[in-house]
Amino acid sequence: MPSSTKRNATVEEILAAVETAKERVMADEVKSYTKLGIPKAMAYQMVASRFRQKSADDDPDPFEATTQEGWDG
């Protein structure tokens, strides 16, 4: 049985891997929206708003409704 050594990843390597994965997912979603006929700039804005880190004082995202309101309000 060969001996194996474990390599520890640095925090920077982990953050870079997460950021790369996030960018790939965002690119795939933008591509999907453009296939549906949504302009690329609008698709990117929609996807970016979902992936943006939110703080407590941010305005609510209009694409992520938290209440179920009808057209009448």
Phi and psi restraints in degrees (range 20) as a CNS / XPLOR table:
assign (resid 1 and name C) (resid 2 and name N)
       (resid 2 and name CA) (resid 2 and name C) 1.0 -71.7 20.0 2
assign (resid 2 and name N) (resid 2 and name CA)
       (resid 2 and name C) (resid 3 and name N) 1.0 143.7 20.0 2
assign (resid 2 and name C) (resid 3 and name N)
       (resid 3 and name CA) (resid 3 and name C) 1.0 -78.8 20.0 2
assign (resid 3 and name N) (resid 3 and name CA)
       (resid 3 and name C) (resid 4 and name N) 1.0 138.2 20.0 2
assign (resid 3 and name C) (resid 4 and name N)
       (resid 4 and name CA) (resid 4 and name C) 1.0 -118.2 20.0 2
assign (resid 4 and name N) (resid 4 and name CA)
       (resid 4 and name C) (resid 5 and name N) 1.0 142.8 20.0 2
assign (resid 4 and name C) (resid 5 and name N)
       (resid 5 and name CA) (resid 5 and name C) 1.0 -112.1 20.0 2
assign (resid 5 and name N) (resid 5 and name CA)
       (resid 5 and name C) (resid 6 and name N) 1.0 137.0 20.0 2
assign (resid 5 and name C) (resid 6 and name N)
       (resid 6 and name CA) (resid 6 and name C) 1.0 -89.4 20.0 2
assign (resid 6 and name N) (resid 6 and name CA)
       (resid 6 and name C) (resid 7 and name N) 1.0 136.7 20.0 2
assign (resid 6 and name C) (resid 7 and name N)
       (resid 7 and name CA) (resid 7 and name C) 1.0 -104.9 20.0 2
assign (resid 7 and name N) (resid 7 and name CA)
       (resid 7 and name C) (resid 8 and name N) 1.0 129.3 20.0 2
assign (resid 7 and name C) (resid 8 and name N)
       (resid 8 and name CA) (resid 8 and name C) 1.0 -87.3 20.0 2
assign (resid 8 and name N) (resid 8 and name CA)
       (resid 8 and name C) (resid 9 and name N) 1.0 135.4 20.0 2
assign (resid 8 and name C) (resid 9 and name N)
       (resid 9 and name CA) (resid 9 and name C) 1.0 -86.7 20.0 2
assign (resid 9 and name N) (resid 9 and name CA)
       (resid 9 and name C) (resid 10 and name N) 1.0 146.9 20.0 2
assign (resid 9 and name C) (resid 10 and name N)
       (resid 10 and name CA) (resid 10 and name C) 1.0 -83.6 20.0 2
assign (resid 10 and name N) (resid 10 and name CA)
       (resid 10 and name C) (resid 11 and name N) 1.0 163.3 20.0 2
assign (resid 10 and name C) (resid 11 and name N)
       (resid 11 and name CA) (resid 11 and name C) 1.0 -60.4 20.0 2
assign (resid 11 and name N) (resid 11 and name CA)
       (resid 11 and name C) (resid 12 and name N) 1.0 -39.4 20.0 2
assign (resid 11 and name C) (resid 12 and name N)
       (resid 12 and name CA) (resid 12 and name C) 1.0 -63.6 20.0 2
assign (resid 12 and name N) (resid 12 and name CA)
       (resid 12 and name C) (resid 13 and name N) 1.0 -39.2 20.0 2
assign (resid 12 and name C) (resid 13 and name N)
       (resid 13 and name CA) (resid 13 and name C) 1.0 -65.9 20.0 2
assign (resid 13 and name N) (resid 13 and name CA)
       (resid 13 and name C) (resid 14 and name N) 1.0 -40.3 20.0 2
assign (resid 13 and name C) (resid 14 and name N)
       (resid 14 and name CA) (resid 14 and name C) 1.0 -66.3 20.0 2
assign (resid 14 and name N) (resid 14 and name CA)
       (resid 14 and name C) (resid 15 and name N) 1.0 -44.8 20.0 2
assign (resid 14 and name C) (resid 15 and name N)
       (resid 15 and name CA) (resid 15 and name C) 1.0 -62.3 20.0 2
assign (resid 15 and name N) (resid 15 and name CA)
       (resid 15 and name C) (resid 16 and name N) 1.0 -40.1 20.0 2
assign (resid 15 and name C) (resid 16 and name N)
       (resid 16 and name CA) (resid 16 and name C) 1.0 -64.5 20.0 2
assign (resid 16 and name N) (resid 16 and name CA)
       (resid 16 and name C) (resid 17 and name N) 1.0 -40.3 20.0 2
assign (resid 16 and name C) (resid 17 and name N)
       (resid 17 and name CA) (resid 17 and name C) 1.0 -66.0 20.0 2
assign (resid 17 and name N) (resid 17 and name CA)
       (resid 17 and name C) (resid 18 and name N) 1.0 -41.1 20.0 2
assign (resid 17 and name C) (resid 18 and name N)
       (resid 18 and name CA) (resid 18 and name C) 1.0 -65.4 20.0 2
assign (resid 18 and name N) (resid 18 and name CA)
       (resid 18 and name C) (resid 19 and name N) 1.0 -43.4 20.0 2
assign (resid 18 and name C) (resid 19 and name N)
       (resid 19 and name CA) (resid 19 and name C) 1.0 -63.3 20.0 2
assign (resid 19 and name N) (resid 19 and name CA)
       (resid 19 and name C) (resid 20 and name N) 1.0 -40.8 20.0 2
assign (resid 19 and name C) (resid 20 and name N)
       (resid 20 and name CA) (resid 20 and name C) 1.0 -63.7 20.0 2
assign (resid 20 and name N) (resid 20 and name CA)
       (resid 20 and name C) (resid 21 and name N) 1.0 -43.9 20.0 2
assign (resid 20 and name C) (resid 21 and name N)
       (resid 21 and name CA) (resid 21 and name C) 1.0 -63.7 20.0 2
assign (resid 21 and name N) (resid 21 and name CA)
       (resid 21 and name C) (resid 22 and name N) 1.0 -40.9 20.0 2
assign (resid 21 and name C) (resid 22 and name N)
       (resid 22 and name CA) (resid 22 and name C) 1.0 -62.8 20.0 2
assign (resid 22 and name N) (resid 22 and name CA)
       (resid 22 and name C) (resid 23 and name N) 1.0 -42.1 20.0 2
assign (resid 22 and name C) (resid 23 and name N)
       (resid 23 and name CA) (resid 23 and name C) 1.0 -64.7 20.0 2
assign (resid 23 and name N) (resid 23 and name CA)
       (resid 23 and name C) (resid 24 and name N) 1.0 -37.2 20.0 2
assign (resid 23 and name C) (resid 24 and name N)
       (resid 24 and name CA) (resid 24 and name C) 1.0 -65.5 20.0 2
assign (resid 24 and name N) (resid 24 and name CA)
       (resid 24 and name C) (resid 25 and name N) 1.0 -44.3 20.0 2
assign (resid 24 and name C) (resid 25 and name N)
       (resid 25 and name CA) (resid 25 and name C) 1.0 -63.4 20.0 2
assign (resid 25 and name N) (resid 25 and name CA)
       (resid 25 and name C) (resid 26 and name N) 1.0 -43.3 20.0 2
assign (resid 25 and name C) (resid 26 and name N)
       (resid 26 and name CA) (resid 26 and name C) 1.0 -61.8 20.0 2
assign (resid 26 and name N) (resid 26 and name CA)
       (resid 26 and name C) (resid 27 and name N) 1.0 -43.1 20.0 2
assign (resid 26 and name C) (resid 27 and name N)
       (resid 27 and name CA) (resid 27 and name C) 1.0 -63.1 20.0 2
assign (resid 27 and name N) (resid 27 and name CA)
       (resid 27 and name C) (resid 28 and name N) 1.0 -40.2 20.0 2
assign (resid 27 and name C) (resid 28 and name N)
       (resid 28 and name CA) (resid 28 and name C) 1.0 -64.3 20.0 2
assign (resid 28 and name N) (resid 28 and name CA)
       (resid 28 and name C) (resid 29 and name N) 1.0 -40.6 20.0 2
assign (resid 28 and name C) (resid 29 and name N)
       (resid 29 and name CA) (resid 29 and name C) 1.0 -67.5 20.0 2
assign (resid 29 and name N) (resid 29 and name CA)
       (resid 29 and name C) (resid 30 and name N) 1.0 -41.0 20.0 2
assign (resid 29 and name C) (resid 30 and name N)
       (resid 30 and name CA) (resid 30 and name C) 1.0 -61.1 20.0 2
assign (resid 30 and name N) (resid 30 and name CA)
       (resid 30 and name C) (resid 31 and name N) 1.0 -43.0 20.0 2
assign (resid 30 and name C) (resid 31 and name N)
       (resid 31 and name CA) (resid 31 and name C) 1.0 -60.8 20.0 2
assign (resid 31 and name N) (resid 31 and name CA)
       (resid 31 and name C) (resid 32 and name N) 1.0 -41.1 20.0 2
assign (resid 31 and name C) (resid 32 and name N)
       (resid 32 and name CA) (resid 32 and name C) 1.0 -64.2 20.0 2
assign (resid 32 and name N) (resid 32 and name CA)
       (resid 32 and name C) (resid 33 and name N) 1.0 -42.4 20.0 2
assign (resid 32 and name C) (resid 33 and name N)
       (resid 33 and name CA) (resid 33 and name C) 1.0 -65.6 20.0 2
assign (resid 33 and name N) (resid 33 and name CA)
       (resid 33 and name C) (resid 34 and name N) 1.0 -38.9 20.0 2
assign (resid 33 and name C) (resid 34 and name N)
       (resid 34 and name CA) (resid 34 and name C) 1.0 -68.8 20.0 2
assign (resid 34 and name N) (resid 34 and name CA)
       (resid 34 and name C) (resid 35 and name N) 1.0 -30.5 20.0 2
assign (resid 34 and name C) (resid 35 and name N)
       (resid 35 and name CA) (resid 35 and name C) 1.0 -65.7 20.0 2
assign (resid 35 and name N) (resid 35 and name CA)
       (resid 35 and name C) (resid 36 and name N) 1.0 -26.6 20.0 2
assign (resid 35 and name C) (resid 36 and name N)
       (resid 36 and name CA) (resid 36 and name C) 1.0 -82.6 20.0 2
assign (resid 36 and name N) (resid 36 and name CA)
       (resid 36 and name C) (resid 37 and name N) 1.0 -3.7 20.0 2
assign (resid 36 and name C) (resid 37 and name N)
       (resid 37 and name CA) (resid 37 and name C) 1.0 100.0 20.0 2
assign (resid 37 and name N) (resid 37 and name CA)
       (resid 37 and name C) (resid 38 and name N) 1.0 4.5 20.0 2
assign (resid 37 and name C) (resid 38 and name N)
       (resid 38 and name CA) (resid 38 and name C) 1.0 -79.8 20.0 2
assign (resid 38 and name N) (resid 38 and name CA)
       (resid 38 and name C) (resid 39 and name N) 1.0 133.2 20.0 2
assign (resid 38 and name C) (resid 39 and name N)
       (resid 39 and name CA) (resid 39 and name C) 1.0 -56.7 20.0 2
assign (resid 39 and name N) (resid 39 and name CA)
       (resid 39 and name C) (resid 40 and name N) 1.0 145.2 20.0 2
assign (resid 39 and name C) (resid 40 and name N)
       (resid 40 and name CA) (resid 40 and name C) 1.0 -58.6 20.0 2
assign (resid 40 and name N) (resid 40 and name CA)
       (resid 40 and name C) (resid 41 and name N) 1.0 -41.7 20.0 2
assign (resid 40 and name C) (resid 41 and name N)
       (resid 41 and name CA) (resid 41 and name C) 1.0 -63.5 20.0 2
assign (resid 41 and name N) (resid 41 and name CA)
       (resid 41 and name C) (resid 42 and name N) 1.0 -41.5 20.0 2
assign (resid 41 and name C) (resid 42 and name N)
       (resid 42 and name CA) (resid 42 and name C) 1.0 -69.0 20.0 2
assign (resid 42 and name N) (resid 42 and name CA)
       (resid 42 and name C) (resid 43 and name N) 1.0 -40.2 20.0 2
assign (resid 42 and name C) (resid 43 and name N)
       (resid 43 and name CA) (resid 43 and name C) 1.0 -61.8 20.0 2
assign (resid 43 and name N) (resid 43 and name CA)
       (resid 43 and name C) (resid 44 and name N) 1.0 -43.9 20.0 2
assign (resid 43 and name C) (resid 44 and name N)
       (resid 44 and name CA) (resid 44 and name C) 1.0 -62.7 20.0 2
assign (resid 44 and name N) (resid 44 and name CA)
       (resid 44 and name C) (resid 45 and name N) 1.0 -40.5 20.0 2
assign (resid 44 and name C) (resid 45 and name N)
       (resid 45 and name CA) (resid 45 and name C) 1.0 -64.3 20.0 2
assign (resid 45 and name N) (resid 45 and name CA)
       (resid 45 and name C) (resid 46 and name N) 1.0 -41.3 20.0 2
assign (resid 45 and name C) (resid 46 and name N)
       (resid 46 and name CA) (resid 46 and name C) 1.0 -63.2 20.0 2
assign (resid 46 and name N) (resid 46 and name CA)
       (resid 46 and name C) (resid 47 and name N) 1.0 -45.9 20.0 2
assign (resid 46 and name C) (resid 47 and name N)
       (resid 47 and name CA) (resid 47 and name C) 1.0 -67.8 20.0 2
assign (resid 47 and name N) (resid 47 and name CA)
       (resid 47 and name C) (resid 48 and name N) 1.0 -43.4 20.0 2
assign (resid 47 and name C) (resid 48 and name N)
       (resid 48 and name CA) (resid 48 and name C) 1.0 -63.1 20.0 2
assign (resid 48 and name N) (resid 48 and name CA)
       (resid 48 and name C) (resid 49 and name N) 1.0 -35.7 20.0 2
assign (resid 48 and name C) (resid 49 and name N)
       (resid 49 and name CA) (resid 49 and name C) 1.0 -66.4 20.0 2
assign (resid 49 and name N) (resid 49 and name CA)
       (resid 49 and name C) (resid 50 and name N) 1.0 -31.1 20.0 2
assign (resid 49 and name C) (resid 50 and name N)
       (resid 50 and name CA) (resid 50 and name C) 1.0 -75.2 20.0 2
assign (resid 50 and name N) (resid 50 and name CA)
       (resid 50 and name C) (resid 51 and name N) 1.0 -33.2 20.0 2
assign (resid 50 and name C) (resid 51 and name N)
       (resid 51 and name CA) (resid 51 and name C) 1.0 -90.4 20.0 2
assign (resid 51 and name N) (resid 51 and name CA)
       (resid 51 and name C) (resid 52 and name N) 1.0 -8.4 20.0 2
assign (resid 51 and name C) (resid 52 and name N)
       (resid 52 and name CA) (resid 52 and name C) 1.0 -67.0 20.0 2
assign (resid 52 and name N) (resid 52 and name CA)
       (resid 52 and name C) (resid 53 and name N) 1.0 138.3 20.0 2
assign (resid 52 and name C) (resid 53 and name N)
       (resid 53 and name CA) (resid 53 and name C) 1.0 -70.3 20.0 2
assign (resid 53 and name N) (resid 53 and name CA)
       (resid 53 and name C) (resid 54 and name N) 1.0 130.6 20.0 2
assign (resid 53 and name C) (resid 54 and name N)
       (resid 54 and name CA) (resid 54 and name C) 1.0 -105.9 20.0 2
assign (resid 54 and name N) (resid 54 and name CA)
       (resid 54 and name C) (resid 55 and name N) 1.0 143.2 20.0 2
assign (resid 54 and name C) (resid 55 and name N)
       (resid 55 and name CA) (resid 55 and name C) 1.0 -112.3 20.0 2
assign (resid 55 and name N) (resid 55 and name CA)
       (resid 55 and name C) (resid 56 and name N) 1.0 172.8 20.0 2
assign (resid 55 and name C) (resid 56 and name N)
       (resid 56 and name CA) (resid 56 and name C) 1.0 -64.6 20.0 2
assign (resid 56 and name N) (resid 56 and name CA)
       (resid 56 and name C) (resid 57 and name N) 1.0 -26.9 20.0 2
assign (resid 56 and name C) (resid 57 and name N)
       (resid 57 and name CA) (resid 57 and name C) 1.0 -96.8 20.0 2
assign (resid 57 and name N) (resid 57 and name CA)
       (resid 57 and name C) (resid 58 and name N) 1.0 8.8 20.0 2
assign (resid 57 and name C) (resid 58 and name N)
       (resid 58 and name CA) (resid 58 and name C) 1.0 -71.7 20.0 2
assign (resid 58 and name N) (resid 58 and name CA)
       (resid 58 and name C) (resid 59 and name N) 1.0 150.0 20.0 2
assign (resid 58 and name C) (resid 59 and name N)
       (resid 59 and name CA) (resid 59 and name C) 1.0 -69.5 20.0 2
assign (resid 59 and name N) (resid 59 and name CA)
       (resid 59 and name C) (resid 60 and name N) 1.0 149.7 20.0 2
assign (resid 59 and name C) (resid 60 and name N)
       (resid 60 and name CA) (resid 60 and name C) 1.0 -66.7 20.0 2
assign (resid 60 and name N) (resid 60 and name CA)
       (resid 60 and name C) (resid 61 and name N) 1.0 147.1 20.0 2
assign (resid 60 and name C) (resid 61 and name N)
       (resid 61 and name CA) (resid 61 and name C) 1.0 -77.9 20.0 2
assign (resid 61 and name N) (resid 61 and name CA)
       (resid 61 and name C) (resid 62 and name N) 1.0 124.3 20.0 2
assign (resid 61 and name C) (resid 62 and name N)
       (resid 62 and name CA) (resid 62 and name C) 1.0 -66.8 20.0 2
assign (resid 62 and name N) (resid 62 and name CA)
       (resid 62 and name C) (resid 63 and name N) 1.0 -19.0 20.0 2
assign (resid 62 and name C) (resid 63 and name N)
       (resid 63 and name CA) (resid 63 and name C) 1.0 -87.8 20.0 2
assign (resid 63 and name N) (resid 63 and name CA)
       (resid 63 and name C) (resid 64 and name N) 1.0 -7.7 20.0 2
assign (resid 63 and name C) (resid 64 and name N)
       (resid 64 and name CA) (resid 64 and name C) 1.0 -121.1 20.0 2
assign (resid 64 and name N) (resid 64 and name CA)
       (resid 64 and name C) (resid 65 and name N) 1.0 82.3 20.0 2
assign (resid 64 and name C) (resid 65 and name N)
       (resid 65 and name CA) (resid 65 and name C) 1.0 -69.7 20.0 2
assign (resid 65 and name N) (resid 65 and name CA)
       (resid 65 and name C) (resid 66 and name N) 1.0 133.3 20.0 2
assign (resid 65 and name C) (resid 66 and name N)
       (resid 66 and name CA) (resid 66 and name C) 1.0 -98.5 20.0 2
assign (resid 66 and name N) (resid 66 and name CA)
       (resid 66 and name C) (resid 67 and name N) 1.0 -14.6 20.0 2
assign (resid 66 and name C) (resid 67 and name N)
       (resid 67 and name CA) (resid 67 and name C) 1.0 -122.2 20.0 2
assign (resid 67 and name N) (resid 67 and name CA)
       (resid 67 and name C) (resid 68 and name N) 1.0 154.9 20.0 2
assign (resid 67 and name C) (resid 68 and name N)
       (resid 68 and name CA) (resid 68 and name C) 1.0 -98.1 20.0 2
assign (resid 68 and name N) (resid 68 and name CA)
       (resid 68 and name C) (resid 69 and name N) 1.0 88.3 20.0 2
assign (resid 68 and name C) (resid 69 and name N)
       (resid 69 and name CA) (resid 69 and name C) 1.0 -104.8 20.0 2
assign (resid 69 and name N) (resid 69 and name CA)
       (resid 69 and name C) (resid 70 and name N) 1.0 141.3 20.0 2
assign (resid 69 and name C) (resid 70 and name N)
       (resid 70 and name CA) (resid 70 and name C) 1.0 -82.4 20.0 2
assign (resid 70 and name N) (resid 70 and name CA)
       (resid 70 and name C) (resid 71 and name N) 1.0 -176.0 20.0 2
assign (resid 70 and name C) (resid 71 and name N)
       (resid 71 and name CA) (resid 71 and name C) 1.0 -66.0 20.0 2
assign (resid 71 and name N) (resid 71 and name CA)
       (resid 71 and name C) (resid 72 and name N) 1.0 -25.9 20.0 2
assign (resid 71 and name C) (resid 72 and name N)
       (resid 72 and name CA) (resid 72 and name C) 1.0 -78.7 20.0 2
assign (resid 72 and name N) (resid 72 and name CA)
       (resid 72 and name C) (resid 73 and name N) 1.0 -16.3 20.0 2
